[in-house]
Amino acid sequence: MQRATNNKRSVRLYVDADITPKLARILREQGYDVISAHEVGNAEATDEEHMAFAAAQKRILLTCNARDFTPIFEGYWFAGQAHSGIVVSEQLEIGEMLRRVTALLDSTATDEMHNNWKNLAEFAR
């Protein structure tokens, strides 16, 4: 896989309420453009609202809720609605989640994620 160029400035990530906002803070400290649902007042938002927010903000959505986001992704797909992508993960401890998300952000271009779905397990070492 070819390394994406200038990812820290181009890839934008939205971490939904299933994931600790600490992840977003740590990633921002490392230079990534990441916000958490908790930080923007979306902690109680529905899954559909998280998806709509991420799409409107042109951010890739990161969630640990693949089961509920699968039909949302399919709904966007079949309706021809654009979004910046969804990344799903199992619940992981913060260190492993950070390693995998960093690998994702360092190797994936924004346009590669457009209307796409990835599993964070792809980025395990």
N, C-alpha and C positions, 0 to 999 in steps of 0.2 A: 504494500500500500504506500502510495506517495504521501509524504508529509505535507500537510496544508500550510500555506504561507500566512504569516501574520495572524494566526488564530487568536491570540490573546486579545487582539483588537476587533476581530471580525465575528467570532462565534459568540452569540448571546444566549444565556441559559436562564431558565426559570425553574426553580426547585419548588415542587408543590408541597402541600402541608404534611404529607407523609414522611418527609425528610427533615431532619433537624436544620434550623436556620444557621447553625454553626458551620455547616458545609459551605454555604454561600459566603459567609464572612471569610473563611480561610481561603477560598478560591479568589475572592476579590483582593485579598492581601497579596496573592501571587500574580495579580495583574489581569485576571479574567473578568469578563462582564457577566456577573451572576447576581440574581436577586432571588429572594425567598418569598414564598407566599405569606409567611409570617411577617416579613418586613414591610409588605405593601398592603397589609390589611385583608389578605385573602385566606387567612387561616381557617375560616369557617365556610369557604366557598365550596360549591358542588364541583364534581369532576368536570362537568360541562363548562362551568364558569372558569375553572383553571385553564381548560383548553382554549376557550375564547380569549382569555386574558393573554395567554402565551402567543396565540396567533396574532392578536391585535398589536402586541409589542414586538412581533417578529423575533420571538425567542424560542429556542428548543425547550420543550417541556421534559423535565426529569421527574419520574414518579416510581413508586414501589407498588403501584396498583395496576398491574397489567390487565387483570381480569376486567376491571371497569373501563379501562381506556381502550381496549380492543374494539368494542362496538362504537365508541366515539371516533376513533381513527377511521373505522370503516364508513361511518356516517359522513365524515369529511370527504373521504375518498370518492364515494358514490355520488355525493352532491357536487363534486368538483370544487370544494372549498379548499383554499390554500392555507397551509400552516408551515411552520418552520421545522417541524419534526417532533417526534416523541422518542424518548429513551426510557426504557423500563429497566428496573433492577429488582432483585430480591432485597429484603432488608439486610444490610451489612453494617458491621461496626464502622465508625467514622473513618478510621485510617484506611481500610480497604476501599470504602466508597470513594474517598479522596483520591487514592491511587488510580482507580478505574476511571473516574470522571476526568482526571488530569490526562490520562492516556487518550480518552475520547476527544477532549478539547484540543490536544496537541496533534492529533492525527486525522481529524475530520473537518472538512471545509463546510462552511455554512450552506453553500449550494448543494452539497452532497446530502445534507439532511432535509432539504426542502421536500415536504410531503412524504417523508420517509419515517421508518420505524426501526429502531435498533434496540438490542438488548445489551445492557452494560456488561453482561458476562463475556461478551466478545472481547472485552478489554482487560480481562483478568490475566495475570502473569503466571 
